[in-house]
Amino acid sequence: MKFIDEALIEVHAGAGGKGAVSFRREKFIPMGGPDGADGGRGGSIIVIADRNLNTLIDYRYTRIFRARGGEGGRGAQCNGRGAEDVTLRVPVGTTITDRDSGELVADLAADGQEAVLARGGKGGMGNMNFKSSVNRAPRQSTPGEPGENRNLHLELKVLADVGLLGMPNAGKSSLIRSMSSARPKVADYPFTTLQPYLGVVRIDDNRSFVMADIPGLIEGASEGAGLGHQFLRHLSRTSLLLHVIDIAPFDEAYDPVVGARALIAELKKYDPELHAKPRWIVFNKADLLDPAECERRVKACVRRLRWKGPVFVTAALTGQGCRELGFAIMEHNESQRALA
């Protein structure tokens, strides 16, 4: 199934039914009085988060959703029937904003969580509601209220504890394959990852965390270079970012430090809050170098980047350093949860 993480839709709730004007007319009851009843409620548009979904593809091609209006009231004090609500199902992690006002309508971060996107109109009042001691034969009623209409922006942000950042071919996909059961595509050319992948990293039977891999970033992503920076939204819910750097690039002219600085600049352009998240550096592909040369390159990169945070050295292909990285992430997540 094609991965779609963004969609624009319109929702139109149903109008309430009109109130009735009616009088009771039966044999031997000369003054039956007003008996016009109320109209029914219009249908609302409701959204529910469903953990069995992982894409917004259903809303890429069907963009307009309408609920029915309520039935009008009738005589003999028979209220009109209310219309059924229309229910939309979206993946867990979907945020919904109003395109006209910019208001956040819903942030569905848990399975089964629901929200009303457009509320149906109330039914109008029939003439029996206007009966009084001075107005025994009212002929007025009210129309039903119109339903709400909205233009909405749906955006899926995957739920993960830790996210992988890096230039194309830094080895992010290999790292998530090595540490979890996720199986993103791995190849020896850039941009093999075209959509986010989630993998569950199990430390033991009762301890695990979710890792997210997104397509690589390059300099100029904010201007649309490469695949752009649209996939960075999927890291907004993470508590930790792993900046994966290729310590042994095939192109000897490529400088990993220059690439790392460019990526950090793109991250800051996209969202200062995302840039401010805790971030660790992971030097990957250590198996392509002898230990002494690997240590020398790592120290040189750390010095040039003026990096003061945690540093890990891994080799996704052989699993070197991956277990230690997993335990460190688990301890970080548990400490964050304890503080919360």
Secondary structure, 3 states (H helix, E strand, C coil): CCCCCEEEEEEECCCCCCCCCCECCECCECCCCECCCCCCCCCCEEEEEECCCCCCCHHHHCCEEECCCCCCCECCCECCCCCCCEEEEEECCEEEEECCCCCEEEEECCCCCEEEEECCCCCCCCHHHHCCCCCCCCCCCCCCCCCCEEEEEEEECCCCCEEEEECCCCCHHHHHHHHCCCCCCCCCCCCCCCCCEEEEEEEECCEEEEEEECCCCCCCHHHCCCCCCHHHHHHCCCCEEEEEEECCCCCCCCCHHHHHHHHHHHHHHHCHHHHCCCEEEEEECHHHCCHHHHHHHHHHHHHHHCCCCCEEECECCCCECHHHHHHHHHHHHHHHHHHC
